[in-house]
């Protein structure tokens, strides 16, 4: 029994030691971790922040830090929470919220006075300040408090009892931004506030009674809110927030409104009697008008074939501007869509066709303050057909089909020293098989590569297929003699010749029958011409290199007329012509 009692006593002793160790350990950890996730502060009767007016927090001790602040005084106080974060339009490392509103933001523009709070006497504000880290860093929060009234508030000395003594409030507003008691026991009690708009502003006010646990003390009392401009004109319809025994509170949220330059007033009042101070929340949720500096689009250019397949996304700059995109205009169709009212517009487009190749204005997006951005459609120039080419000994002749799209020019390109060079550019009207184009400056007996490329409005099409041709010999055939070896009479019947004007026949003319003589001639050269594939003699192609050629002259000549014989070398029937020799002989 003694041993068992001794064993139990030892067990109790060890458990006691373990419990002490745990308590001591937790106490040690709590003392070391000064950067705990939740921090409590209060304002004492001297108006100072306790236990300290400054604290540094870091992500290493928690990704989110929350500050609770209590006003332990009998006066309303204004608390300003500053930080050591360098001001930026966006801060990707952290965000800091004061009263639920951001004063360091990763996304939105930050009002200049978003770090200010107002505390009613005895009020405890949970999450008065929050530091939310996104990446490893630290921030120092410095708090400063000041009384709104140096004296203890009484009915005749309360803040904002009349419009003339209205207290000025920040335009931005924030959650719990106004805490004020309505202390009348009989009749009506009012509190007045004012805010200034320097140019243009947007507000989206909300109002509700905050201390829902006190609702039962109000009975059927109503709290009224009214908003006026400096001319005493009501800018919102009068509203009420009623508290009843079921602890249900109606919130007043009339929606956004745009205000111009002026001083505006807010009157909050309670009718009948109120035996307990009423704590209410009124938030302007406002900011100075954020103008659009412009519009940005992605993509800013789109290929014609992608219209209707890809979206064009337009967005105001900045993205949270109060100026919205309100109009979309399609330059290609001439249509306008003016039902938009957004900072971002996704535009799918409709199938459209540009009349000519090039870079064409397509969609223009327009904001309420007149800022615009125009996207463009890229309409490619076409790929042309391969040209028909006939070469001479120092030139080449091209027959080029009309491009499919008007106002398109054609570049004739020659490959020289491994580089494509434009030898000549012709307009749309100079194309067509009836208008052959000649380029000069080529070398004899040389292979050349030719191609075509369309050009219009700064846009070039894909090159045509390549044509390879060889130029002819530059040597002239030396003619020794030309003799007529045969004659044949040809009778031509009469016919009516048509005369055309403007695409139609204007008149007919009778051409009487006639007779002429065709001649067969023998052309003898002094010697053969080397490096040729044949010879053109009087319009006849004769293959091979010979010393003499016998051919019929196509048209012949009338009796007693001269007969013209043209002779030139050629590499083939359609290319490689050499210089021409013209001989004229008399015929009987």
Secondary structure, DSSP 4 states (H G I P E B T S, - for coil): -HHHHHHHHHHHHHHHHHHHHHHHHHHHHHHH-TT-SEEEEEE-TTS-EES-SEEEEEGGG-SEEEEEEEE-SSS-EEEEEEE-PPP-S--SSEEEEETTEEEE-SSS---TTTTEEEE-TT-EEEEEEEEEESSS-EEEEEEEEEES-SSPP-GGG-TTSSGGGPEE--SS--TT--------SSS-EEEEEEEEEEEEEEE--EEEES-GGGGGGTTT-EEEEEEE-TTS-BSS--EEEEB-TT--BPPB----EEEEEEEEEEEEEE-S--SSPPPEEEE---EE-----EEEEESSEEEGGGTTTS-EEEEEESTT-SS-EEEEEETTTTEEE----BSEEEE-------SSSEEEEEEEEEETTS-EEEEEEEEPPPPPPPPEEEE-SSEEEEEEPPPSSTT-EEEEEEEETTEEEEEEEE-GGG-EEEEEEEEE-PPTT-EEEEEEEEEETTEEPPPPPPEEEE----PPP-EEEEEEEEEEEEEE--EEEEEEETTEEEEEEEE--EEEEEEEEEEEESSPPSS-SEEEETTEEEES--SEEEEE-SS-B-TT-EEEEEEEEESSSSS-----EEEEEE--
